[in-house]
Amino acid sequence: MTPPLDHRPVTEQPIFTPRDLPEDRNVDLALRPRTMDEFVGQERVVSNLRVFIRAARERGEPLDHILFSGLPGLGKTTLSWVIAREMGTEIKTTSGPALSRPKELAGILTNLDHGDLLFIDEIHRIPAVVEEYLYSAMEDFTLDIVLDQGPAARSIRIDLRRFTLAGATTREGQLSGPLRSRFGVHEKLEPYPPEDLEIILARSARKLGVVLDPRAAAHIAAHSRGTPRVANRFLKRLRDFAQIEAGNRISLEVARTGLARLGIDEFGLSAVDRRILATLVRAGGSPVGLKTIAVSVGEEEQTIEDVYEPWLIRQNLVLKTPRGRLPTPRACELVSEAGDDLPAGGLFGDA
């Protein structure tokens, strides 16, 4: 006999964070597509990459450098891994903040073999002094190293093996012009439609060994903000509920109740979303700056701008103006219906 679902709310988790959560790492590797044929969505990007990969392989050359831009969780890292497999090469990964000094970049570049793919996440956060070394590495496949200082300083040139640099950024506008111009391929990833997310969820459910009803998949997809990473995080948490409380089957009821217990209301709003909207509405029609919002809700400014705000804007709940953020009439209506207090769960009340 299937035990009844426990409707007690659970503590909200940072489920929309762009950072990899500890519980993501091992499972996400198993869920990620390994080939272009397995990759769902982003048809224009995938179609272009198929052509570029085939042409490069026929010529026996490494791919041109590729810049992926778009919101967190849309598949920039996954596509880079898929490209390396399709090209039959190795991939080395790092991130912009990790390359704090030129010698760290030099160590990575000099260890690349011919055709290897170097993936740099958050490439817009590379320090300027390190970025300058990338120019000659990307363009001429050389690295100029300055030894010593003052009158004894001298420069030596190191020849690098031809490689492909794949950069990922959520803020393409923060890339310098010289760096952006050295990428031969620019691809922007867009949020996924619900039907694509349903396909991704169905495949992930099979890999996770849980039964997912089609109506539950549609419900989860509708609340996943067009982001596969969020959809898979929901699925993994709902799998836990289903395993313990629903006979390892995610029905529509399990999906609805489980998302509510994760702090996601019927409109797809999390507790942070609700606090953002309440902060804007309580300003009484005056624009609110990003720093004020971040302090009010207890999140970093970049997280507000990269993770929560884009979805709220797409849902016609927030307006972004030069003077600050404003709530739309729909947001005001939601907050008004909930009252002045802002508890932790539900739309603006208990889940």
Contacts in CASP RR format, 6 or more apart in sequence:
PFRMAT RR
TARGET T0000
AUTHOR 0000-0000-0000
METHOD contacts of the structure
MODEL  1
MTPPLDHRPVTEQPIFTPRDLPEDRNVDLALRPRTMDEFVGQERVVSNLR
VFIRAARERGEPLDHILFSGLPGLGKTTLSWVIAREMGTEIKTTSGPALS
RPKELAGILTNLDHGDLLFIDEIHRIPAVVEEYLYSAMEDFTLDIVLDQG
PAARSIRIDLRRFTLAGATTREGQLSGPLRSRFGVHEKLEPYPPEDLEII
LARSARKLGVVLDPRAAAHIAAHSRGTPRVANRFLKRLRDFAQIEAGNRI
SLEVARTGLARLGIDEFGLSAVDRRILATLVRAGGSPVGLKTIAVSVGEE
EQTIEDVYEPWLIRQNLVLKTPRGRLPTPRACELVSEAGDDLPAGGLFGD
A
2 245 0 8 1.000
2 246 0 8 1.000
2 247 0 8 1.000
3 244 0 8 1.000
3 245 0 8 1.000
3 246 0 8 1.000
4 245 0 8 1.000
5 241 0 8 1.000
5 245 0 8 1.000
5 246 0 8 1.000
5 253 0 8 1.000
5 254 0 8 1.000
5 257 0 8 1.000
5 258 0 8 1.000
6 245 0 8 1.000
7 257 0 8 1.000
7 260 0 8 1.000
7 261 0 8 1.000
8 261 0 8 1.000
9 260 0 8 1.000
9 261 0 8 1.000
9 263 0 8 1.000
9 344 0 8 1.000
9 345 0 8 1.000
9 350 0 8 1.000
9 351 0 8 1.000
10 261 0 8 1.000
10 262 0 8 1.000
10 263 0 8 1.000
12 262 0 8 1.000
12 263 0 8 1.000
12 270 0 8 1.000
12 271 0 8 1.000
12 344 0 8 1.000
12 345 0 8 1.000
13 21 0 8 1.000
13 237 0 8 1.000
13 262 0 8 1.000
14 21 0 8 1.000
15 230 0 8 1.000
15 233 0 8 1.000
15 234 0 8 1.000
15 237 0 8 1.000
15 262 0 8 1.000
15 264 0 8 1.000
15 270 0 8 1.000
16 225 0 8 1.000
16 230 0 8 1.000
16 270 0 8 1.000
16 272 0 8 1.000
16 307 0 8 1.000
16 308 0 8 1.000
17 303 0 8 1.000
17 307 0 8 1.000
18 72 0 8 1.000
18 73 0 8 1.000
18 170 0 8 1.000
18 303 0 8 1.000
18 306 0 8 1.000
18 307 0 8 1.000
20 28 0 8 1.000
21 233 0 8 1.000
23 236 0 8 1.000
24 229 0 8 1.000
24 233 0 8 1.000
27 208 0 8 1.000
27 232 0 8 1.000
27 236 0 8 1.000
28 229 0 8 1.000
28 232 0 8 1.000
30 207 0 8 1.000
31 203 0 8 1.000
31 204 0 8 1.000
31 207 0 8 1.000
31 208 0 8 1.000
31 232 0 8 1.000
32 78 0 8 1.000
32 81 0 8 1.000
33 39 0 8 1.000
33 40 0 8 1.000
33 78 0 8 1.000
33 82 0 8 1.000
34 81 0 8 1.000
34 82 0 8 1.000
34 85 0 8 1.000
35 82 0 8 1.000
35 85 0 8 1.000
35 86 0 8 1.000
36 46 0 8 1.000
36 49 0 8 1.000
36 50 0 8 1.000
36 53 0 8 1.000
36 82 0 8 1.000
36 86 0 8 1.000
39 46 0 8 1.000
39 78 0 8 1.000
39 79 0 8 1.000
39 82 0 8 1.000
40 196 0 8 1.000
40 199 0 8 1.000
40 200 0 8 1.000
40 203 0 8 1.000
41 192 0 8 1.000
41 196 0 8 1.000
42 74 0 8 1.000
42 75 0 8 1.000
42 79 0 8 1.000
42 189 0 8 1.000
42 190 0 8 1.000
42 192 0 8 1.000
45 79 0 8 1.000
45 187 0 8 1.000
45 188 0 8 1.000
45 189 0 8 1.000
48 185 0 8 1.000
48 187 0 8 1.000
49 79 0 8 1.000
49 83 0 8 1.000
49 187 0 8 1.000
52 63 0 8 1.000
52 64 0 8 1.000
52 185 0 8 1.000
53 63 0 8 1.000
53 83 0 8 1.000
53 86 0 8 1.000
53 87 0 8 1.000
56 62 0 8 1.000
56 63 0 8 1.000
56 64 0 8 1.000
56 87 0 8 1.000
57 87 0 8 1.000
61 162 0 8 1.000
62 87 0 8 1.000
62 89 0 8 1.000
62 114 0 8 1.000
62 115 0 8 1.000
62 162 0 8 1.000
62 163 0 8 1.000
62 164 0 8 1.000
63 83 0 8 1.000
63 87 0 8 1.000
63 117 0 8 1.000
63 164 0 8 1.000
63 185 0 8 1.000
64 164 0 8 1.000
64 183 0 8 1.000
64 184 0 8 1.000
64 185 0 8 1.000
65 138 0 8 1.000
65 164 0 8 1.000
65 165 0 8 1.000
65 166 0 8 1.000
65 167 0 8 1.000
65 182 0 8 1.000
65 183 0 8 1.000
65 184 0 8 1.000
65 185 0 8 1.000
66 80 0 8 1.000
66 83 0 8 1.000
66 164 0 8 1.000
66 165 0 8 1.000
66 166 0 8 1.000
66 167 0 8 1.000
66 183 0 8 1.000
66 184 0 8 1.000
66 185 0 8 1.000
66 187 0 8 1.000
67 123 0 8 1.000
67 166 0 8 1.000
67 167 0 8 1.000
67 168 0 8 1.000
67 169 0 8 1.000
67 172 0 8 1.000
67 175 0 8 1.000
67 180 0 8 1.000
67 183 0 8 1.000
67 184 0 8 1.000
67 185 0 8 1.000
67 186 0 8 1.000
67 187 0 8 1.000
68 75 0 8 1.000
68 76 0 8 1.000
68 79 0 8 1.000
68 80 0 8 1.000
68 166 0 8 1.000
68 167 0 8 1.000
68 168 0 8 1.000
68 169 0 8 1.000
68 187 0 8 1.000
68 188 0 8 1.000
68 189 0 8 1.000
69 76 0 8 1.000
69 168 0 8 1.000
69 169 0 8 1.000
69 170 0 8 1.000
69 172 0 8 1.000
69 186 0 8 1.000
69 187 0 8 1.000
69 188 0 8 1.000
69 189 0 8 1.000
70 76 0 8 1.000
70 169 0 8 1.000
70 170 0 8 1.000
70 172 0 8 1.000
70 188 0 8 1.000
70 189 0 8 1.000
70 190 0 8 1.000
71 170 0 8 1.000
71 189 0 8 1.000
71 191 0 8 1.000
71 227 0 8 1.000
71 306 0 8 1.000
71 310 0 8 1.000
72 170 0 8 1.000
72 227 0 8 1.000
72 229 0 8 1.000
72 306 0 8 1.000
72 307 0 8 1.000
73 227 0 8 1.000
73 228 0 8 1.000
73 229 0 8 1.000
73 230 0 8 1.000
74 189 0 8 1.000
74 190 0 8 1.000
74 191 0 8 1.000
74 192 0 8 1.000
74 227 0 8 1.000
74 228 0 8 1.000
74 229 0 8 1.000
75 189 0 8 1.000
75 228 0 8 1.000
75 229 0 8 1.000
76 121 0 8 1.000
76 167 0 8 1.000
76 168 0 8 1.000
76 189 0 8 1.000
77 93 0 8 1.000
77 119 0 8 1.000
77 121 0 8 1.000
77 168 0 8 1.000
79 189 0 8 1.000
80 91 0 8 1.000
80 93 0 8 1.000
80 117 0 8 1.000
80 119 0 8 1.000
80 166 0 8 1.000
80 167 0 8 1.000
80 168 0 8 1.000
81 91 0 8 1.000
81 119 0 8 1.000
83 117 0 8 1.000
83 164 0 8 1.000
83 166 0 8 1.000
84 90 0 8 1.000
84 91 0 8 1.000
84 116 0 8 1.000
84 117 0 8 1.000
87 115 0 8 1.000
87 117 0 8 1.000
87 164 0 8 1.000
89 113 0 8 1.000
89 115 0 8 1.000
89 116 0 8 1.000
89 117 0 8 1.000
89 164 0 8 1.000
90 113 0 8 1.000
90 116 0 8 1.000
90 117 0 8 1.000
91 116 0 8 1.000
91 117 0 8 1.000
91 118 0 8 1.000
91 119 0 8 1.000
92 108 0 8 1.000
92 111 0 8 1.000
92 112 0 8 1.000
92 116 0 8 1.000
92 117 0 8 1.000
92 118 0 8 1.000
92 119 0 8 1.000
93 118 0 8 1.000
93 119 0 8 1.000
93 120 0 8 1.000
93 121 0 8 1.000
94 108 0 8 1.000
94 118 0 8 1.000
94 119 0 8 1.000
94 120 0 8 1.000
94 121 0 8 1.000
95 120 0 8 1.000
95 121 0 8 1.000
95 122 0 8 1.000
95 125 0 8 1.000
96 120 0 8 1.000
96 121 0 8 1.000
96 122 0 8 1.000
96 123 0 8 1.000
96 124 0 8 1.000
96 125 0 8 1.000
96 126 0 8 1.000
97 122 0 8 1.000
97 125 0 8 1.000
98 104 0 8 1.000
99 105 0 8 1.000
99 108 0 8 1.000
99 120 0 8 1.000
99 126 0 8 1.000
99 127 0 8 1.000
99 130 0 8 1.000
100 127 0 8 1.000
100 130 0 8 1.000
101 129 0 8 1.000
101 130 0 8 1.000
102 129 0 8 1.000
102 130 0 8 1.000
102 133 0 8 1.000
102 145 0 8 1.000
104 130 0 8 1.000
105 130 0 8 1.000
105 133 0 8 1.000
105 134 0 8 1.000
105 137 0 8 1.000
106 133 0 8 1.000
106 143 0 8 1.000
106 145 0 8 1.000
106 158 0 8 1.000
108 118 0 8 1.000
109 118 0 8 1.000
109 137 0 8 1.000
109 143 0 8 1.000
109 160 0 8 1.000
109 163 0 8 1.000
110 143 0 8 1.000
110 158 0 8 1.000
110 160 0 8 1.000
112 118 0 8 1.000
112 160 0 8 1.000
112 161 0 8 1.000
112 163 0 8 1.000
113 161 0 8 1.000
114 161 0 8 1.000
114 162 0 8 1.000
114 163 0 8 1.000
115 161 0 8 1.000
115 162 0 8 1.000
115 163 0 8 1.000
115 164 0 8 1.000
116 161 0 8 1.000
116 163 0 8 1.000
116 164 0 8 1.000
117 163 0 8 1.000
117 164 0 8 1.000
117 165 0 8 1.000
117 166 0 8 1.000
118 163 0 8 1.000
118 164 0 8 1.000
118 165 0 8 1.000
118 166 0 8 1.000
119 166 0 8 1.000
119 167 0 8 1.000
119 168 0 8 1.000
120 126 0 8 1.000
120 165 0 8 1.000
120 166 0 8 1.000
120 167 0 8 1.000
120 168 0 8 1.000
121 167 0 8 1.000
121 168 0 8 1.000
122 168 0 8 1.000
122 169 0 8 1.000
122 170 0 8 1.000
123 167 0 8 1.000
123 168 0 8 1.000
123 169 0 8 1.000
123 175 0 8 1.000
123 179 0 8 1.000
124 169 0 8 1.000
124 170 0 8 1.000
124 171 0 8 1.000
124 172 0 8 1.000
124 173 0 8 1.000
124 174 0 8 1.000
124 175 0 8 1.000
126 134 0 8 1.000
126 179 0 8 1.000
128 176 0 8 1.000
131 176 0 8 1.000
131 179 0 8 1.000
133 143 0 8 1.000
133 144 0 8 1.000
134 165 0 8 1.000
134 179 0 8 1.000
134 182 0 8 1.000
135 178 0 8 1.000
135 179 0 8 1.000
135 182 0 8 1.000
136 142 0 8 1.000
136 143 0 8 1.000
136 144 0 8 1.000
137 143 0 8 1.000
137 160 0 8 1.000
137 165 0 8 1.000
138 165 0 8 1.000
138 182 0 8 1.000
138 183 0 8 1.000
139 182 0 8 1.000
141 159 0 8 1.000
141 160 0 8 1.000
141 161 0 8 1.000
141 162 0 8 1.000
141 163 0 8 1.000
142 157 0 8 1.000
142 158 0 8 1.000
142 159 0 8 1.000
142 160 0 8 1.000
143 157 0 8 1.000
143 158 0 8 1.000
143 160 0 8 1.000
144 155 0 8 1.000
144 156 0 8 1.000
144 157 0 8 1.000
144 158 0 8 1.000
145 155 0 8 1.000
145 156 0 8 1.000
145 157 0 8 1.000
145 158 0 8 1.000
146 153 0 8 1.000
146 154 0 8 1.000
146 155 0 8 1.000
147 153 0 8 1.000
147 154 0 8 1.000
147 155 0 8 1.000
147 156 0 8 1.000
148 154 0 8 1.000
165 183 0 8 1.000
167 183 0 8 1.000
169 175 0 8 1.000
170 306 0 8 1.000
171 306 0 8 1.000
172 180 0 8 1.000
172 188 0 8 1.000
180 186 0 8 1.000
191 225 0 8 1.000
191 226 0 8 1.000
191 227 0 8 1.000
191 314 0 8 1.000
192 200 0 8 1.000
192 226 0 8 1.000
192 227 0 8 1.000
192 228 0 8 1.000
193 226 0 8 1.000
194 218 0 8 1.000
194 221 0 8 1.000
194 222 0 8 1.000
194 226 0 8 1.000
195 221 0 8 1.000
197 220 0 8 1.000
197 221 0 8 1.000
197 224 0 8 1.000
197 226 0 8 1.000
197 228 0 8 1.000
197 231 0 8 1.000
198 214 0 8 1.000
198 217 0 8 1.000
198 218 0 8 1.000
198 221 0 8 1.000
200 228 0 8 1.000
200 231 0 8 1.000
200 232 0 8 1.000
201 212 0 8 1.000
201 217 0 8 1.000
201 220 0 8 1.000
201 221 0 8 1.000
201 231 0 8 1.000
201 232 0 8 1.000
201 235 0 8 1.000
202 212 0 8 1.000
202 214 0 8 1.000
202 217 0 8 1.000
204 231 0 8 1.000
204 232 0 8 1.000
204 235 0 8 1.000
205 211 0 8 1.000
205 212 0 8 1.000
205 217 0 8 1.000
205 235 0 8 1.000
205 239 0 8 1.000
205 250 0 8 1.000
208 235 0 8 1.000
208 236 0 8 1.000
208 239 0 8 1.000
209 239 0 8 1.000
209 248 0 8 1.000
210 235 0 8 1.000
210 239 0 8 1.000
210 242 0 8 1.000
210 243 0 8 1.000
210 248 0 8 1.000
210 249 0 8 1.000
210 250 0 8 1.000
211 242 0 8 1.000
211 248 0 8 1.000
211 249 0 8 1.000
211 250 0 8 1.000
212 235 0 8 1.000
212 250 0 8 1.000
213 249 0 8 1.000
213 250 0 8 1.000
213 251 0 8 1.000
213 252 0 8 1.000
215 251 0 8 1.000
215 252 0 8 1.000
216 238 0 8 1.000
216 250 0 8 1.000
216 251 0 8 1.000
216 252 0 8 1.000
216 254 0 8 1.000
216 255 0 8 1.000
219 252 0 8 1.000
219 255 0 8 1.000
219 256 0 8 1.000
219 259 0 8 1.000
220 231 0 8 1.000
220 234 0 8 1.000
220 235 0 8 1.000
220 238 0 8 1.000
220 255 0 8 1.000
220 259 0 8 1.000
221 231 0 8 1.000
223 234 0 8 1.000
223 259 0 8 1.000
223 264 0 8 1.000
223 268 0 8 1.000
224 230 0 8 1.000
224 231 0 8 1.000
224 234 0 8 1.000
225 311 0 8 1.000
234 259 0 8 1.000
234 262 0 8 1.000
234 264 0 8 1.000
235 250 0 8 1.000
237 258 0 8 1.000
237 262 0 8 1.000
238 250 0 8 1.000
238 254 0 8 1.000
238 255 0 8 1.000
238 258 0 8 1.000
238 259 0 8 1.000
239 248 0 8 1.000
239 250 0 8 1.000
241 250 0 8 1.000
241 254 0 8 1.000
241 257 0 8 1.000
241 258 0 8 1.000
241 261 0 8 1.000
242 248 0 8 1.000
242 249 0 8 1.000
242 250 0 8 1.000
242 254 0 8 1.000
245 254 0 8 1.000
246 254 0 8 1.000
259 268 0 8 1.000
260 346 0 8 1.000
260 351 0 8 1.000
261 351 0 8 1.000
263 270 0 8 1.000
263 271 0 8 1.000
263 344 0 8 1.000
263 345 0 8 1.000
263 346 0 8 1.000
263 351 0 8 1.000
264 270 0 8 1.000
265 274 0 8 1.000
265 345 0 8 1.000
265 346 0 8 1.000
265 347 0 8 1.000
265 351 0 8 1.000
266 347 0 8 1.000
267 334 0 8 1.000
267 347 0 8 1.000
269 277 0 8 1.000
269 347 0 8 1.000
270 308 0 8 1.000
271 344 0 8 1.000
271 345 0 8 1.000
272 297 0 8 1.000
272 299 0 8 1.000
272 308 0 8 1.000
273 308 0 8 1.000
273 311 0 8 1.000
273 312 0 8 1.000
274 342 0 8 1.000
274 345 0 8 1.000
274 346 0 8 1.000
274 347 0 8 1.000
274 348 0 8 1.000
275 296 0 8 1.000
275 297 0 8 1.000
275 342 0 8 1.000
276 293 0 8 1.000
276 296 0 8 1.000
276 297 0 8 1.000
276 304 0 8 1.000
276 308 0 8 1.000
276 309 0 8 1.000
276 312 0 8 1.000
276 318 0 8 1.000
277 312 0 8 1.000
277 317 0 8 1.000
277 318 0 8 1.000
277 327 0 8 1.000
277 331 0 8 1.000
277 334 0 8 1.000
277 335 0 8 1.000
278 335 0 8 1.000
278 342 0 8 1.000
278 348 0 8 1.000
279 288 0 8 1.000
279 292 0 8 1.000
279 293 0 8 1.000
279 296 0 8 1.000
279 297 0 8 1.000
280 288 0 8 1.000
280 293 0 8 1.000
280 318 0 8 1.000
280 325 0 8 1.000
280 326 0 8 1.000
280 327 0 8 1.000
280 331 0 8 1.000
281 327 0 8 1.000
281 331 0 8 1.000
281 332 0 8 1.000
281 335 0 8 1.000
281 336 0 8 1.000
285 326 0 8 1.000
285 327 0 8 1.000
287 321 0 8 1.000
287 323 0 8 1.000
287 324 0 8 1.000
287 325 0 8 1.000
287 326 0 8 1.000
288 324 0 8 1.000
288 325 0 8 1.000
288 326 0 8 1.000
289 324 0 8 1.000
289 325 0 8 1.000
290 301 0 8 1.000
290 304 0 8 1.000
290 305 0 8 1.000
290 324 0 8 1.000
290 325 0 8 1.000
291 301 0 8 1.000
293 304 0 8 1.000
293 325 0 8 1.000
294 300 0 8 1.000
294 301 0 8 1.000
294 303 0 8 1.000
294 304 0 8 1.000
297 304 0 8 1.000
299 308 0 8 1.000
309 318 0 8 1.000
309 320 0 8 1.000
309 325 0 8 1.000
312 318 0 8 1.000
313 319 0 8 1.000
313 320 0 8 1.000
316 328 0 8 1.000
316 330 0 8 1.000
317 327 0 8 1.000
317 328 0 8 1.000
317 330 0 8 1.000
317 331 0 8 1.000
317 334 0 8 1.000
318 325 0 8 1.000
318 326 0 8 1.000
318 327 0 8 1.000
318 328 0 8 1.000
318 331 0 8 1.000
319 325 0 8 1.000
319 326 0 8 1.000
319 327 0 8 1.000
319 328 0 8 1.000
327 335 0 8 1.000
334 347 0 8 1.000
334 348 0 8 1.000
335 348 0 8 1.000
337 347 0 8 1.000
337 348 0 8 1.000
338 347 0 8 1.000
338 348 0 8 1.000
338 349 0 8 1.000
339 348 0 8 1.000
341 348 0 8 1.000
342 348 0 8 1.000
342 349 0 8 1.000
343 349 0 8 1.000
343 350 0 8 1.000
344 350 0 8 1.000
345 351 0 8 1.000
END
